[in-house]
Structures are given as C-alpha cells and as structure tokens.
Amino acid sequence: MKPKKNRVFVVVLIFLLFFVLRSTSVYGEDYSFDVSEIEKKSWQFGGYAEFSPVLFKLNEESSLYKLGFYDKDKKSNIKEYNFKVQLEGSYEKGISKVFIRTNSELTNSYSEWSDETAIYEGYFSLKPSSSFRIDIGKKALKWGKGYAWNPVAFLDRPKDPDDPELNLEGFIVGCADYIQSFEGVLKTLALSSVVIPVYEDINDDFGNINHLNFAEKIYFLLYDTDIDLIFMTGASITGRYGFDFSRNISTNLEIHGEFAYIDDYQKRYTDDYGNIREEVDDVRNYLFGIRYLTTHDTTFIAEYLRNDAGYKQDKMKDFFSLIDTGYEDYLVDGSHSLLNKAINIQGKYGRNPMKDYLYFRVSQKEPFDILYFTPSVSSIFNMDDRSFSLSPELLYNGITNLELRLRTSFLEGKEDTEYGEKQSDCRVEFRARYYF
C-alpha cells in the first residue's frame, strides 16, 4: 500500500501534471509544422516491468533463521515471487521541466501477498541559463564516486551493494546548482546548495523532525581529477563533512575514493541480555576503489570500505547470543521477551553492519563471441570475521527491450559471523525485465 506520508506529495504532483496538461492543450490549438519544434519531444515516458522468482535455501542453524521462524512452520527453503513496475516521465517546456519516477512492487512470500507503491522521484526544475538550475521536490542526488558504497552520500538512501545500480527513493529537497567552465588547470567549478526540510510528513525518516537542514557540494575538475567537497549541517542529524575524487590514470584504469567525517554519531547496540547501550563518538568512514577495463572487454571493480560507524566482532556476537538465548527461552516456556528485544534492534545490525569490507566484481562482455551475453561474479568479504558472499551472474539482452538475468548468491561463514548467521545460505534468482 502507498505510505501515508506520500499522499500529500502525490496529490501535489497530480495537480501539477494536470496543470501542465491543460497548458499543453491550450498551446496545441495553434498547431505548427515547424520541424524544429518536433525534433525534441516535450514529453518523455518510459520505465520497465519486471518479474523475479527467487528460491532461498535456508540456514536452519543460523540465529537470523531462528529469529524469523521461531513462531512459524519450519522450512528448509522458501520461494518468493516478485513483480515490479517502475515508471518515469517528464515534460519540458522552455526553461521548466517536470520529472516523476514511481516504483510499485507486489510480492508473494510465505504464501502471503504484500504490495507497496512509492514515488521515488518527483520534482520541478527551472533552468534559466546553461549555468544555473533550481530543483524542488523529491529527488535522488546520487552523491559519491563509489560503486558499491558511498560514505559521502549524506542525502541519499544507502545502496544495496548486492545490486548497486538499482534506482533509489529520494528525499524532498530544494536544490540550486551553478556550474562554470574555465581554461587552465581548473576546468570546471560547480556549486550545489540543498535544503532538506524534516517535518511530520516530510522526510520524517531522515532524522529529528521540525527542522531545516542544509548541505553544500563544491565540485572541481582540477588537473583532470573530479573532486567534491561536501558539508552538511542541521538539527535533524549531526554535522557531516566529506570529500570524494575520481581520476582516470590511463584510458582503461580509474581510481576513486571517498572520506566522510560525522560528528557525535550515536551508535545503539545490545548486550547478550537484551540491554540497549548507546555510544556517542565522532566517526570517520572512507572508501578507496579502482575500475579497470582490459583490451578484451573484461571489467574489474575493487573497493575497500572502512565503516567506522560499524560494530566490532564482540558486539555482533552479543546480538547473535541474545537471539539464541531468546530462542531457547521460547522453546522452554514460550517466552517472547528476549526475541522481541532482538527484533526491535535488528535494523541496527542490517546490511554490512561491521567495520571493514572488500568488494570485488569481474564481468566479461560477450565471451567467445556470444553476442549480448555478459557473465560476471561479485563478492563482498567481511574482513573482521572473514565471512563472505559470492554471487555469479549471467546477463542476456539480445531481445529488443528485454533483459534476462540469472543470479546465484552463496553465503559462507562460521558461527557468530555476519554471513554465517544469515537467514539463508544460498539464493537463486531469475529476473526478466522489459523496458518500454
């Protein structure tokens, strides 16, 4: 179902689109065959529809399996069916533009259906000159240079490193961008100023409500190196500062990096008795990566992430011990107390919750002259507990507008490790995506 907080925003966007349509019909009465007017269409519409069945082989000895299935029928594997429609459209006239992207998902899992529709992006742009633009509305800013992770993406939702190219839902913001080109060692300078309101029904999952927050990004193209300096301040979250860079060392080799400093970061965790603790400290997160393309169209991507905001191994073990103890209590006397505490704080131990990670991906375009076929394999290695995921993938797009992907993920790790305690230890997914 559509989240309640988006309803007002949806109504505003529908009204805006209706106004634009009305204006278009008025201008359409004075129709002209001027070729220059039809070379670039004012309206753009597209998107994709996707069907993705998934098979999970469950790890019945893991802590997260116990947490997820303690009051359900025990299963060794589960099937899931996912349907998704993502639509996007824009209308551009003169210096103004309206853009909207929606995402609708329907899922069948555990023999239950669930659905969700959200506006990922929906904003109004004014571009009075080639150097200046203003955007108002819901927008994904996509800050940072990393492929799997972006420590400096203070205004974006975190990527899924298992599928980092997916579109993400944005936040409601006001943006002003100015860009200027030069001759010399400094070729380009761009300034991006962003206002992020956080109120009861506006960005209320961003941080503390009833505050305005401000961010600034300064971009340089200096000595053929892309550099961003980023600052963020406001009362919704603590101050954040960062920079990123990207540079082509050669035609086929690119290096990139990010560094983020966060003031007074609040880290919440549990001990093995379910007592919630809190630490407040400044953290420094950073990333370094390379991308290399060989003469045979083989692409290598490697990244190291230091997540200073993450947990040490003993804190993860306390969380897993809480689940195991709670599960034993449930079997003995039906008590849910400790398991409920684990469920309430589970989100803090979600995706990549520890400190040091390596990401690696290699893909080969059209091996053995098989047209439109790209096999690849990617892996995420937790350097703290030495658990990892390994995901081989086959991609075929030889049919017009249709993309077919078969992907398998294997999770390996010992007891009390991140990937060793996941709910499943193997996942097989087929995805058929049709673009229009």
C-alpha positions in Angstrom: 0.0 0.0 0.0 1.1 3.6 -0.6 2.7 5.0 2.6 0.6 7.7 4.2 3.4 10.2 4.3 3.5 10.3 0.4 -0.2 11.0 -0.1 0.0 14.8 0.1 3.0 14.8 -2.2 1.2 12.6 -4.7 -1.8 15.0 -4.7 0.5 17.9 -5.4 2.2 16.2 -8.2 -1.0 15.1 -9.8 -2.3 18.6 -9.7 0.9 19.9 -11.2 0.8 17.4 -14.0 -2.8 18.2 -14.7 -1.9 21.9 -14.9 0.8 21.2 -17.4 -1.5 19.0 -19.5 -4.1 21.8 -19.5 -1.4 24.3 -20.6 -0.3 21.9 -23.4 -3.8 21.6 -24.8 -4.1 25.3 -25.0 -0.9 25.7 -26.9 -1.9 22.7 -29.1 -4.8 24.7 -30.6 -2.3 26.8 -32.5 -0.5 23.9 -34.1 2.6 24.5 -36.3 4.5 22.2 -38.6 7.8 23.8 -37.7 10.3 20.9 -37.8 12.5 22.5 -35.1 9.6 22.2 -32.6 9.2 18.4 -33.1 12.9 17.4 -33.2 12.9 17.3 -29.4 9.8 15.9 -27.8 8.5 17.8 -24.8 7.0 14.7 -23.3 9.2 11.7 -22.4 7.8 8.5 -20.9 9.4 5.1 -20.1 10.2 2.6 -17.5 10.1 -1.2 -17.1 8.1 -4.1 -15.9 9.8 -6.9 -14.0 9.1 -10.4 -12.9 11.6 -12.1 -10.5 11.1 -15.5 -8.9 13.6 -16.3 -6.1 14.4 -19.5 -4.3 16.1 -19.3 -0.8 17.9 -22.3 0.7 17.6 -21.6 4.4 20.2 -22.0 7.1 18.2 -23.7 9.8 21.1 -23.4 12.3 21.6 -19.6 12.0 20.5 -17.0 14.5 18.5 -15.0 12.0 16.6 -18.1 10.9 15.6 -18.7 14.5 14.5 -15.1 14.8 12.5 -15.2 11.6 10.9 -18.6 12.0 10.6 -19.2 15.7 6.8 -19.0 15.6 6.3 -20.3 12.1 6.4 -23.6 10.4 10.0 -24.8 9.9 11.2 -24.8 6.3 14.4 -25.8 4.5 13.7 -23.5 1.6 11.2 -20.9 0.5 10.0 -19.5 -2.8 9.3 -15.9 -3.4 7.6 -14.2 -6.4 8.3 -10.5 -7.1 6.6 -8.2 -9.5 7.7 -4.6 -10.1 6.7 -1.8 -12.3 8.8 1.3 -12.4 7.5 4.3 -14.5 9.1 7.6 -15.3 8.0 10.6 -17.3 8.9 14.2 -17.9 7.6 17.2 -19.5 9.9 20.0 -20.6 8.9 23.4 -22.0 11.2 26.4 -22.2 13.2 26.7 -19.0 10.9 24.5 -17.0 10.7 20.7 -16.6 8.7 18.3 -14.5 10.0 14.8 -13.8 8.4 11.9 -11.9 9.5 8.3 -11.2 7.3 5.8 -9.4 8.0 2.3 -8.1 5.3 -0.3 -7.5 6.1 -3.8 -6.0 4.0 -6.8 -5.4 5.5 -9.8 -3.5 4.3 -13.3 -2.7 6.3 -14.9 0.1 5.4 -17.4 2.8 2.1 -17.8 0.8 1.3 -14.2 1.7 0.9 -11.2 -0.6 2.3 -7.7 0.1 2.4 -4.6 -2.0 3.9 -1.1 -1.9 3.9 1.9 -4.2 6.2 4.9 -3.7 7.2 7.9 -5.6 11.0 7.6 -6.0 11.4 11.0 -7.5 9.1 13.8 -8.5 10.4 17.3 -8.9 10.0 20.6 -10.8 13.1 22.2 -12.4 13.8 25.7 -13.7 16.9 26.3 -15.8 17.0 30.0 -16.7 20.6 29.6 -18.1 23.0 26.8 -19.1 24.9 27.6 -15.8 22.1 27.7 -13.3 19.3 25.3 -12.3 16.8 25.0 -9.5 15.0 21.8 -8.5 12.2 21.5 -6.0 10.6 18.2 -5.0 11.6 14.6 -4.3 15.0 13.8 -5.8 17.8 11.2 -5.5 21.0 13.2 -5.5 23.4 10.3 -6.1 26.4 11.9 -4.4 29.7 10.0 -4.2 32.1 8.2 -6.5 31.9 4.6 -5.1 30.3 1.7 -6.9 29.1 -0.5 -4.1 29.1 2.0 -1.2 29.0 5.8 -0.8 30.2 7.1 2.6 29.6 10.8 1.5 26.1 10.3 0.2 24.6 12.1 3.2 21.4 12.9 1.4 20.8 9.5 -0.3 19.4 6.3 1.0 22.1 3.6 1.2 22.8 1.4 -1.8 22.3 -2.4 -1.8 25.9 -3.5 -2.6 24.5 -6.8 -4.0 22.7 -4.7 -6.6 24.2 -1.2 -6.5 22.7 0.1 -9.8 19.1 0.0 -8.7 17.2 3.3 -8.6 16.7 4.5 -5.0 13.9 6.6 -3.4 14.9 10.2 -2.9 14.1 12.8 -0.3 12.1 16.0 -0.7 14.6 18.8 -1.2 15.2 22.2 -2.7 18.4 22.4 -4.8 20.2 25.2 -6.6 23.1 24.2 -8.9 25.6 26.6 -10.6 28.3 25.5 -13.0 31.0 27.4 -14.7 33.8 26.4 -17.1 37.3 27.7 -17.3 40.5 27.4 -19.3 43.6 26.2 -17.4 44.2 23.6 -14.7 40.7 24.3 -13.2 38.4 23.3 -16.0 35.0 23.3 -14.2 33.6 24.6 -10.9 30.1 23.7 -9.7 28.2 24.6 -6.6 25.2 22.7 -5.3 23.2 24.1 -2.4 20.5 21.9 -0.9 17.8 22.5 1.7 16.3 19.4 3.4 13.1 20.0 5.4 12.2 17.4 8.0 8.7 17.6 9.4 6.0 15.2 10.4 5.0 14.1 6.9 8.1 15.4 5.1 11.3 13.4 5.2 10.3 12.2 8.7 12.6 9.1 8.3 15.6 11.3 7.7 16.2 12.4 11.3 14.7 14.6 14.1 11.6 16.4 12.9 10.6 20.1 12.8 14.0 21.3 11.4 15.5 22.6 8.2 18.9 21.2 7.2 21.4 22.5 4.7 24.1 20.8 2.6 26.6 22.1 0.1 28.7 20.4 -2.5 31.5 22.1 -4.3 32.7 20.3 -7.4 36.1 20.8 -9.1 37.5 19.4 -12.3 41.1 20.1 -11.4 44.1 18.6 -13.2 41.8 16.2 -14.9 40.6 14.9 -11.5 36.9 15.1 -10.3 36.8 16.4 -6.7 33.8 17.1 -4.5 33.8 18.9 -1.1 30.7 18.2 0.9 29.3 19.8 4.0 26.0 19.2 5.9 24.6 20.8 8.9 21.2 21.0 10.7 19.4 19.8 13.8 17.9 16.6 12.3 21.2 14.8 12.3 24.7 15.6 13.4 27.2 17.6 11.2 28.8 15.7 8.3 31.8 16.7 6.2 33.4 14.8 3.4 35.2 14.7 0.0 35.5 12.4 -2.9 37.6 12.1 -6.0 37.8 10.2 -9.3 40.7 10.2 -11.8 41.5 8.3 -14.9 45.1 7.1 -14.6 45.0 5.8 -18.1 42.4 5.1 -20.7 41.4 1.8 -19.1 42.2 2.5 -15.4 40.2 4.7 -13.0 40.7 5.2 -9.3 38.2 6.8 -6.9 37.8 7.4 -3.2 35.6 9.0 -0.5 36.1 10.2 3.0 33.3 11.2 5.5 33.6 12.7 9.0 30.5 12.5 11.2 30.2 14.5 14.4 28.7 12.8 17.6 27.5 9.7 15.8 25.0 7.8 18.0 25.6 4.0 17.9 23.0 1.8 19.6 23.6 -1.9 20.3 22.6 -4.7 22.7 24.4 -6.9 25.1 23.6 -10.6 25.2 20.9 -9.9 27.9 19.0 -7.5 25.7 20.1 -4.3 27.5 20.3 -1.5 25.0 23.5 0.5 25.1 24.5 3.7 23.4 27.8 5.2 22.4 28.4 8.7 21.0 31.6 9.4 19.1 33.0 11.0 16.0 33.4 8.6 13.2 35.5 8.5 10.0 34.2 6.4 7.1 36.2 6.1 3.9 36.4 4.1 0.7 39.0 3.5 -2.0 38.4 1.7 -5.2 39.6 1.0 -8.8 38.0 0.2 -12.0 40.0 -1.5 -14.8 38.9 -2.4 -18.4 41.1 -4.8 -20.3 41.5 -4.8 -24.1 39.3 -7.9 -24.1 36.4 -6.1 -22.5 36.8 -7.6 -19.1 35.9 -5.1 -16.3 37.4 -5.4 -12.8 36.0 -3.3 -9.9 37.5 -3.5 -6.4 36.7 -1.4 -3.4 37.7 -1.2 0.3 35.2 0.2 2.8 36.1 1.3 6.3 32.8 1.7 8.2 34.0 3.3 11.4 30.3 3.6 12.5 30.0 -0.2 12.4 30.3 -2.8 15.1 33.3 -4.8 16.3 33.0 -8.6 16.3 32.2 -8.9 20.0 29.1 -6.6 19.6 27.9 -8.8 16.8 28.3 -11.9 18.9 26.3 -10.3 21.7 23.4 -9.8 19.2 23.5 -13.4 18.0 23.8 -14.7 21.6 20.7 -12.7 22.5 18.7 -14.4 19.7 20.0 -17.9 20.7 19.1 -17.4 24.3 15.7 -16.0 23.5 15.1 -18.9 21.2 15.9 -21.4 24.0 13.6 -19.5 26.3 10.8 -19.7 23.7 11.2 -23.4 23.4 11.2 -24.0 27.1 8.3 -21.7 28.3 7.1 -19.8 25.2 8.6 -16.5 26.4 9.0 -13.9 23.6 10.7 -11.3 25.8 14.3 -11.6 24.5 13.3 -12.3 20.9 11.1 -9.2 20.9 14.2 -7.2 22.1 16.2 -8.6 19.2 13.5 -7.8 16.7 13.3 -4.2 17.9 17.0 -3.6 17.4 17.5 -5.9 14.4 17.6 -3.0 12.0 20.8 -1.7 13.5 22.5 -5.0 12.5 21.3 -4.9 8.9 23.3 -4.6 5.7 27.1 -4.6 6.2 27.0 -3.7 9.9 30.7 -4.2 10.8 33.8 -2.2 10.1 35.9 -3.5 7.2 34.7 -4.8 3.9 36.1 -5.6 0.5 34.0 -5.6 -2.7 35.2 -7.3 -5.9 33.4 -7.7 -9.2 34.6 -9.0 -12.6 32.5 -9.0 -15.7 33.2 -10.2 -19.3 31.4 -8.7 -22.2 30.4 -11.2 -25.0 32.8 -14.0 -24.2 33.5 -16.5 -27.0 31.8 -14.0 -29.3 28.4 -14.8 -27.8 26.5 -11.5 -28.6 24.6 -9.7 -25.9 25.8 -12.0 -23.2 27.7 -10.8 -20.1 28.7 -13.2 -17.3 30.0 -11.8 -14.1 30.8 -12.6 -10.5 30.8 -10.3 -7.5 31.8 -10.8 -3.8 31.6 -9.0 -0.5 34.2 -10.0 2.1 33.9 -9.1 5.7 37.5 -8.6 6.8 36.5 -8.6 10.5 35.0 -12.1 10.8 36.2 -13.5 7.4 32.7 -14.3 6.2 31.6 -13.5 2.7 29.1 -13.7 -0.1 29.8 -14.9 -3.7 27.4 -14.1 -6.5 27.9 -15.4 -10.0 25.5 -13.9 -12.6 24.5 -14.4 -16.3 23.0 -11.5 -18.2 21.5 -11.6 -21.7 19.9 -8.7 -23.5 19.8 -9.9 -27.1 16.0 -9.5 -27.4 14.8 -5.9 -28.0 13.9 -4.2 -24.8 14.1 -7.4 -22.8 16.8 -8.1 -20.2 17.2 -11.6 -18.7 19.4 -12.2 -15.6 20.1 -15.4 -13.6 21.9 -14.8 -10.4 23.0 -17.1 -7.5 24.4 -15.9 -4.2 26.3 -18.2 -1.8 26.8 -17.0 1.8 29.7 -18.5 3.8 30.9 -18.0 7.3 31.5 -19.7 10.7 29.2 -19.4 13.7 28.7 -15.9 15.1 29.8 -14.3 11.8 27.8 -11.9 9.7 27.2 -14.2 6.7 27.3 -17.4 8.7 24.3 -16.2 10.7 22.1 -15.0 7.8 18.7 -16.5 7.4 19.7 -18.2 4.1 23.0 -19.6 2.8 22.0 -19.7 -0.8 19.8 -17.7 -3.1 18.8 -18.3 -6.7 17.1 -15.5 -8.6 15.8 -15.2 -12.2 14.9 -11.7 -13.4 13.1 -10.8 -16.6 12.8 -7.0 -17.1 11.1 -5.4 -20.1 11.8 -1.8 -20.9 9.4 0.5 -22.7 
